[in-house]
Amino acid sequence: MKPNGASTAAGRRRVAARAGSGSGASAPRPKPPAAVRSSAKKPAAKRPKLAKPTKAAKRPAGKKTVRRPSPSGSRRPVAAGGPSLAERLPSLPRVSLPAFRLPRPSLPRIGELRLPRPSLARIAELRLRRLLVIAAVAAAALFAFYYGWFRDSSLVSVKHVTVEGVAAPEGDQVVAALTDAAKGMSTLNVDEGRLSAAVAGFPIVAGVSAAPSFPSGMTITVTERPPALIASDGRSEVPVAGDGTILSGVDLPKSQAAKLPVLAVQHVRTSGRLAGTPLSKALVIGAAPAPLRPLIEGAKIEPGTGAVVTMKGGFRVEFGSSAQAARKWAAAAAVLADPQLHSLTYVDVRIPKRPAVGGS
């Protein structure tokens, strides 16, 4: 196939010359330099094979093509026939730019992190704390279990009661009252106040104490007020304890009543306790040892001397106040037991450490 005249450089020049001649006469075009002519004779360099243009893209030869600028402002495409832009531009030397690096911040150097190694004492302390916490939790659980349920449960309720120390005539009534009160308790929760209230109506009972026996037993010990004298007003008489408590309802055998000293009073009370001068006399007489009680004939209060007890045989024992009556009786008993003492008028024990004897 014969190449088109516009496909080479010489052909394009001829096409341009014809177009100029058709529009009118013009000045003769100067000849190109020899370098250009020599380059024009050279065959064109082989170009890569392009895709065939479509029918719409074909233009008749010799017709000038006007290229409109791209609306996007892109570069004007290089003509396919001439050398490329990279071939026409001289080769530029490569410029090596220095690499841009951010300055590395200088941080203070941190030493190697070393965890403190616990000592044996620290380990022992931690174990001790752990054991203490476990023991505290266990103790709290046991405390809640004990006081919340087990302490008053039927497993430890009192079922067997033993009463000791009761010798009074109404001892059976005292035992029955204490037994009923004790059976409402448990061996782990003993209320002695409740037991004392149960026998408060018996003046001969001075106090009670309880000793539980796990799981269902209890022993109750009764402390009695034994009769120490007889209070009499000439018409009636009543036994009285050593602390002045009137033991109403206590029936003493005649043999026992004959061994007790008699205290004269203006009026016999049936309950409660003696008061005033009778109480001072009763406190002194009630503190006398049992062997000396049958020797007592009476007691009185003298001004300046205090309580004076008259003994059989005509001598008297001067006590002063009723304080420390038991110690004063012990001093008087030591004087009366002296074998070298044959006769005496009085024994002064107002100062128990230095008793005085008169009339020997």
C-alpha positions in Angstrom: 0.0 0.0 0.0 1.4 3.4 -1.0 1.9 5.6 2.0 -0.1 8.8 2.3 1.8 12.0 1.6 0.9 13.4 5.0 2.3 10.6 7.0 6.0 11.7 6.6 7.6 15.0 7.4 8.2 15.9 3.7 4.6 15.1 2.9 3.4 17.4 5.6 5.5 20.2 4.3 4.1 19.8 0.8 0.6 19.8 2.2 1.2 23.0 4.0 2.8 24.6 0.9 -0.3 23.8 -1.2 -2.6 25.2 1.4 -0.6 28.4 1.4 -0.5 28.7 -2.4 -4.3 28.3 -2.6 -5.0 31.2 -0.3 -2.8 33.6 -2.3 0.8 34.3 -3.4 3.3 34.5 -0.6 7.0 35.1 -0.3 9.2 32.2 -1.1 9.9 30.0 1.9 13.6 29.8 2.9 15.2 26.5 2.6 15.8 24.7 5.8 19.3 24.3 7.0 21.3 21.3 6.0 20.9 19.6 9.3 17.2 19.7 8.9 17.3 18.5 5.4 19.6 15.6 6.3 17.3 14.7 9.1 14.3 14.8 6.9 15.8 12.3 4.5 16.3 9.9 7.2 13.6 7.3 7.5 11.3 7.8 10.5 11.9 5.8 13.5 9.7 2.8 14.0 6.8 3.6 16.2 4.7 1.2 18.1 1.7 -0.1 16.3 -1.4 1.9 17.2 -5.0 0.7 17.2 -6.8 1.3 14.0 -8.9 4.5 14.1 -12.6 4.1 13.7 -14.5 5.3 10.7 -15.6 8.4 12.5 -12.0 9.3 13.4 -10.8 9.2 9.7 -10.1 12.6 8.0 -9.6 13.2 4.3 -5.9 13.8 3.4 -4.9 17.4 3.0 -7.6 18.8 5.4 -6.3 20.8 8.3 -7.3 19.4 11.7 -8.0 21.9 14.5 -7.5 20.6 18.0 -9.6 22.1 20.7 -8.1 22.5 24.2 -9.2 20.1 26.8 -11.7 21.5 29.2 -10.0 20.0 32.1 -6.8 21.9 31.4 -4.7 18.8 30.7 -1.6 18.8 28.6 -1.9 18.9 24.8 -1.3 15.4 23.5 1.9 15.0 21.5 1.5 14.3 17.8 2.0 10.6 17.0 4.2 11.3 14.0 7.2 13.2 15.6 9.6 12.3 18.3 8.4 12.2 21.8 8.9 15.0 24.3 11.3 12.9 26.3 13.4 12.4 23.1 13.5 16.1 22.2 14.3 17.4 25.7 18.0 17.1 26.7 18.6 14.5 29.4 18.8 16.2 32.8 21.2 15.1 35.4 19.7 13.3 38.3 19.6 15.3 41.5 19.9 13.4 44.7 18.1 15.2 47.5 19.1 14.5 51.0 16.7 12.3 52.9 14.5 14.2 55.3 14.4 12.7 58.7 12.7 13.9 61.8 15.1 14.5 64.7 14.9 11.7 67.2 13.9 12.9 70.6 16.5 12.2 73.2 14.8 10.6 76.2 16.5 10.0 79.5 17.8 6.5 79.7 15.7 4.4 82.1 17.5 1.8 84.0 16.5 -1.8 84.0 13.2 -2.3 85.9 13.8 -4.6 88.8 10.9 -5.8 91.0 11.8 -6.0 94.7 12.2 -9.6 95.7 10.1 -10.3 98.9 12.1 -11.4 101.8 11.4 -14.5 103.9 10.1 -12.3 106.7 7.7 -10.6 104.3 6.5 -13.9 103.0 5.9 -15.1 106.6 4.1 -12.0 107.4 1.7 -12.4 104.4 1.0 -16.0 105.3 0.3 -14.9 108.9 -2.1 -12.3 107.7 -3.9 -14.8 105.5 -4.2 -17.2 108.3 -5.6 -14.4 110.5 -8.2 -13.5 107.9 -9.3 -17.1 107.5 -9.4 -17.5 111.3 -11.5 -14.3 111.7 -14.0 -15.5 109.0 -14.3 -18.9 110.7 -14.8 -17.3 114.1 -17.5 -15.0 112.8 -19.3 -18.0 111.2 -19.0 -20.0 114.4 -20.2 -17.0 116.5 -23.3 -16.6 114.3 -24.0 -20.3 114.4 -23.6 -20.5 118.2 -25.6 -17.4 119.2 -28.1 -17.6 116.4 -29.3 -21.2 116.9 -27.3 -23.7 118.8 -27.1 -21.9 122.1 -30.8 -22.1 122.7 -31.6 -25.2 120.7 -33.4 -28.3 122.1 -30.1 -30.2 121.7 -28.7 -28.5 124.8 -31.9 -27.9 126.8 -31.8 -28.7 130.6 -33.6 -32.0 131.3 -31.9 -33.2 134.5 -31.7 -30.9 137.6 -30.0 -31.6 140.9 -30.5 -29.2 143.9 -28.0 -29.1 146.7 -27.6 -27.2 150.0 -31.3 -27.2 151.0 -31.9 -28.2 154.7 -34.8 -26.1 155.6 -38.3 -27.6 156.4 -39.6 -26.1 153.1 -36.8 -27.5 151.1 -39.1 -29.5 148.9 -40.8 -26.3 147.8 -37.5 -24.7 147.1 -36.3 -27.7 145.0 -39.6 -27.7 143.0 -39.4 -24.0 142.2 -35.7 -24.2 141.1 -36.4 -27.3 138.9 -39.2 -25.6 137.0 -37.1 -22.5 136.4 -34.1 -24.5 135.2 -35.9 -26.7 132.7 -36.8 -23.6 130.7 -33.1 -22.9 130.0 -30.2 -24.6 128.1 -26.8 -25.7 129.4 -25.2 -23.0 127.3 -27.4 -20.2 128.4 -27.9 -20.3 132.2 -29.7 -17.3 133.8 -29.0 -17.3 137.6 -31.1 -14.2 138.0 -34.1 -16.2 136.8 -33.3 -18.9 139.4 -33.0 -16.3 142.2 -36.4 -14.8 141.2 -37.9 -18.3 141.4 -37.0 -18.6 145.1 -37.4 -14.9 146.1 -40.5 -15.9 148.2 -38.3 -18.1 150.5 -36.4 -15.8 152.9 -34.3 -18.7 154.1 -32.6 -18.8 150.6 -29.7 -16.3 150.5 -28.6 -17.1 147.0 -28.3 -19.7 144.3 -25.5 -20.7 141.8 -25.8 -23.1 138.8 -23.3 -25.4 137.2 -24.4 -26.7 133.8 -23.4 -30.2 132.7 -23.3 -30.5 128.9 -25.5 -31.5 127.1 -28.6 -31.6 129.3 -27.7 -31.6 133.0 -27.5 -28.8 135.7 -26.6 -28.7 139.4 -28.0 -25.9 141.5 -26.4 -25.0 144.8 -28.5 -23.1 147.4 -27.0 -20.8 150.0 -29.3 -20.6 153.0 -29.8 -18.1 155.8 -29.7 -20.3 158.9 -31.6 -19.0 162.0 -29.1 -17.2 164.3 -31.5 -15.9 167.0 -35.1 -15.6 168.1 -36.9 -12.3 168.1 -39.6 -12.1 170.7 -41.9 -9.5 172.0 -43.3 -11.6 174.9 -46.4 -12.8 172.9 -44.9 -14.2 169.7 -41.5 -15.0 168.4 -39.9 -15.6 164.9 -36.5 -16.9 163.9 -34.1 -14.3 162.5 -31.0 -14.8 160.3 -27.6 -13.3 161.1 -28.1 -10.4 158.7 -31.4 -9.4 160.4 -33.7 -11.1 157.8 -37.0 -12.4 159.4 -37.5 -16.0 158.5 -41.2 -16.1 158.6 -42.7 -19.5 157.8 -39.7 -21.4 159.1 -40.7 -23.9 161.8 -37.8 -24.7 164.0 -37.7 -27.8 166.2 -37.7 -27.0 170.0 -34.3 -28.5 170.5 -32.8 -26.2 167.9 -34.7 -23.2 169.1 -33.5 -23.7 172.7 -29.9 -23.3 171.5 -30.5 -19.9 169.9 -30.2 -16.6 171.9 -33.4 -14.5 172.3 -33.5 -10.9 171.2 -36.2 -8.8 172.9 -38.1 -6.5 170.6 -41.1 -4.3 171.0 -43.0 -5.7 168.0 -42.3 -8.8 166.0 -42.5 -8.3 162.3 -43.6 -11.1 160.0 -41.5 -10.3 156.9 -38.7 -8.2 155.8 -35.8 -7.3 157.9 -35.2 -5.8 161.4 -34.4 -2.1 161.6 -32.8 0.4 164.0 -31.5 -0.7 167.4 -32.8 -4.3 167.0 -30.9 -4.6 163.7 -27.6 -3.5 165.4 -28.1 -6.1 168.1 -29.0 -8.8 165.7 -25.9 -8.2 163.6 -23.7 -8.6 166.6 -25.5 -11.7 168.0 -25.8 -13.3 164.6 -22.1 -13.2 164.0 -21.3 -15.2 167.1 -19.8 -18.7 166.6 -22.2 -21.6 167.0 -20.5 -22.9 170.3 -20.9 -19.4 171.9 -24.5 -18.8 171.0 -26.0 -20.8 173.8 -23.9 -18.7 176.3 -25.5 -15.4 175.2 -28.1 -14.0 177.6 -28.9 -10.7 175.9 -27.6 -7.6 174.2 -28.0 -3.9 174.7 -26.7 -0.6 173.4 -24.9 1.6 175.9 -23.9 5.2 175.3 -20.2 5.7 174.8 -19.6 1.9 174.6 -21.9 0.7 171.9 -23.2 -2.8 171.6 -22.7 -4.9 174.7 -23.5 -8.6 174.9 -24.1 -10.2 178.3 -22.8 -13.8 178.6 -23.7 -16.4 181.1 -21.4 -16.2 184.1 -21.9 -12.5 184.6 -19.2 -11.1 182.3 -19.9 -9.0 179.2 -18.3 -8.5 175.8 -18.0 -4.9 174.5 -18.2 -4.6 170.8 -18.7 -0.9 170.1 -20.2 -0.9 166.6 -21.5 -3.9 164.7 -18.8 -3.5 162.1 -16.4 -6.5 161.9 -18.5 -8.4 164.3 -17.1 -11.8 163.2 -13.5 -10.7 163.9 -14.4 -9.3 167.2 -16.1 -12.6 168.2 -12.9 -14.4 167.1 -10.8 -12.2 169.4 -13.3 -12.8 172.3 -13.2 -16.5 171.8 -9.4 -16.5 171.9 -9.4 -14.7 175.2 -12.0 -17.0 176.7 -10.0 -20.1 175.6 -6.9 -19.0 177.6 -6.4 -21.6 180.3 -4.6 -19.1 182.6 -7.7 -16.9 182.7 -9.8 -17.9 185.8 -12.1 -14.9 186.3 -13.0 -11.8 184.4 -15.5 -9.0 184.4 -15.5 -7.9 180.7 -13.7 -8.4 177.5 -13.1 -5.3 175.3 -12.9 -6.2 171.6 -13.7 -2.9 170.1 -10.1 -3.1 168.6 -9.9 -6.8 167.5 -6.1 -6.8 167.2 -5.7 -5.7 170.8 -8.4 -7.1 173.0 -8.5 -6.0 176.7 -9.6 -8.0 179.7 -10.9 -6.6 183.0 -11.4 -8.1 186.4 -8.9 -11.0 186.0 
